Amino acid sequence: MKLRMKFKKERPVMFISHLDMMRTFERAFRRADLPVAFTQGFNPRPKISFTPALSVGITSSSEYMDVEFYEDVSVDDVNIRLNRVLPEGLRVINIGIPDEKLPLSMLNGARYVVKVTLKSWDLQKLEKSINTLLRQDEIIVEKVTKSGTRSLNIAPFIYKIDLLSNDDNIANIGMAISIGQQGSVSPKLIVLELERILAKKLEVISIHREELFYRKNENNKILPL
């Protein structure tokens, strides 16, 4: 039996790495005495797969994992028992049967909300800089890889940027961007490009991942659960 679980990663655990989070869930399944299936071989591992790693320091209300069990389990029972042993900041919020046609490795889009301070300049300048960035066919950045530094056009990896709200010199910027092996860009990199256009520093207060999805085209996206 396989289940897909949606969970939150909140401020108390925002600075733990993806690897540490995986280990935390493995321990939680053991402590909850749930019948998780294991791989075969010399070094058996629990059959748990996660969505693309969330950068350290970023919170999320939309992380996913697929978990395989060696016997049937009750969804409600899994939810209660797992949340009972998870540390503060990690919480399962939904469980269902995964669509086998949409493995988590296929997810190619994420929506973030980036909170920034406006300081001495106004909202109109920020909105204008966002529109300027979106009109560019090429946004060339230097990306460091294992084989060295290379130039990369990140424009195709930006699906949408919008100004959501502002209050007391704080603005919320929504970003729908590409993730995964086909190409990706980080919210922090987009902020750097906005700073370049503004010729001013943006102070980032927080970055939150709102949703992960599979983007078939501009008007069609599928949620994992």
N, C-alpha and C positions, 0 to 999 in steps of 0.2 A: 504494500500500500504506500502511495506517495501523496504527500500533502505540500501545498504551497502556503507559506506564512508571510504576512506583511507585519513589519515591526518598526518601532520608533527607536532612534538613537538620539537621546537628548543631552542637555548640557552637562549633567554629572559624569557622562562617559565620552564627551566630545573629543577628548585628547587621547583616547586609546586607539591604537592602530587597528587596521583591518584584521591582521593576523591575531592580535589579542582578542578582538571581538569574536572571531571564529572559535578560538579556544574557550572563551567564556560560554558560548552556546553549547559547545561539546560537553563541558562540565555540567551545565544546567540540565541537559538531557539525561546525563547519568544520575544527577541528584534527584531529578523528577521521576527516575525509574521508568523511563519510557523506552519501548522496544525498538530502538533505532538500528537499522541494518548496517552491516560493516562490509567493506570490500574484502576480497580474498587475498591471500599471498603472505609474504614474510612480514609486512608492516600494515596490518589492517587499519583502515580509517573509516570513520562514520560516513555514511552516504548522505552528505549534506553539501549542497551547492548554493553559493551566494551570488547576488548581483554585483556589478562592478564596484570596486573598492571606493569607499567614501574617504575623501582626504581628511587628515587629522585636523581637528578644530572646526569642522562643519557638522551641524546637526541635521537630522532628517526625520520626516514623518512617513517615509515611503521606501523602506528597505525591504528586500525579499530574500527568502531562502526556500529551496526545495529539500524536503527531508523524506527519506525512504525508511519504512518500518517493515520488520519481518513478520508482523501480524497486524490484523485490523485494529484500529484504535478509534476512540470517540473524539471528534473534533473539539467538543466542549471540554472533555477531560484533559486533552493535550493543552488547550489554552489555559485552563485553571492551574494545572500542575506546573507548567513551564513558567508562567508569570509569578508563581509563588516563590520560585528559587532564583529568578533572574535578579541581578543587582539593580539598584536605582538608576534610571536613565535608559534601560533597555526594557521594552514591553511589546509583546505580541498583541496586535490590534485586529487582525483578521486571519482566518484560516480557510482554505478551500482546496478543491481538487485542481491541480495544474492542467493547463491546456498543453498537451504534449507537442502540438504544432508550434508552440511559442516557448521554447526553453529560455531560461533567464539569460543565457549567453547571447541571445538574439536582440536583447534590448539595446536600442541605439539612441535613445533620447532621454533627457532629464530636464526638469524644470526647477529652477532655484529662485529664491528671493534673497537679494543682497541688500542689507541695510547700511546706508552711508550717511555721514553728516554733511550738511551743506556749507556750514561755516559762513564766510563773508560773501558768498555769491549766491545767485538765485536759481530757482527751479527751472526757469526757461532756458538758461545756459546748459543745464544738464540734459534737458529734453532735446535741445538742438544738437548736442554732441552725440546723443544716441541715434538721432536721425541721420547725422553725418556718417556715423560708423556703419549703419545698416545700408546706406547707399553705395558703399565701397564694394566693388567687385573683387578686389584683392586687399587682404590685410596680411602683410608679410611679417612674420615674427621669427626670431631665432630660437630653435628648439634644441635642447641638449638631449642626445640619445646615447646609447651604449657605444655606437660607432663614431660619435663625435657630434659637432654642432651642424645643423642644417637649417636652411630657410624653409618656412612652411606657410602656405596660404590658409588662414583659418576662417576666411569668409564663408566657405560652404558649410562649416560646422556650426554656424550661428543661425538658428531657426527663427528666433524672435527675441526682441528686447523691448520691454515697455516699462513706463514709469507708473507704478501702482498708486502711490500715495505719498504725502509728506505731512509732517507734523513736528513743530518745534525744532526746525532746522535739521530734521531727519527725513531722508527719502528712502522708499522701498523700490528697488529695481527688480523686475521680473525678467528672468533669462531662460529661454528654452534653447538648449544646446545639444550638440552631438556627443555621445559617449561610445565607447567600445572600440573594437579593432579596426573598424572602417575609418576611424579618425575621431579625434576628440579635442575639446578646448575646455579650459577651466574658467569658472567665474572670475577668479583672481586675474587671469590673463586679459579678460574682457575689461575689467576695471582699469588695468594698466593702459589699455588702448583708449579708454574714455579719458583718462588723465592726460594722455598725449594730445588728444584733440582739445581738451579744455585748457591745457597748459597750467593745470592746478592739481593739487593733491586731493584725492578722495580718501577720507578716513573710513575704513570698513569697520562697522560695529559687529556685524554677524553675517554668516552665510548659512542658509537653510535649504535643504533639498526637499521640495514639496512632492515631486512625483517622478517616477520612472515609467517609460513607455516604449513601445515599438512603433516607429514612425514609418508607415508605408509610403506616404507622400504628404504634401503640404496640408491636405484636408482630411487625412485619415491616420489616426493613431489608435493603438490598442493597448489597454492597460493589462498588466500581468495577472490581475485578480479582480 
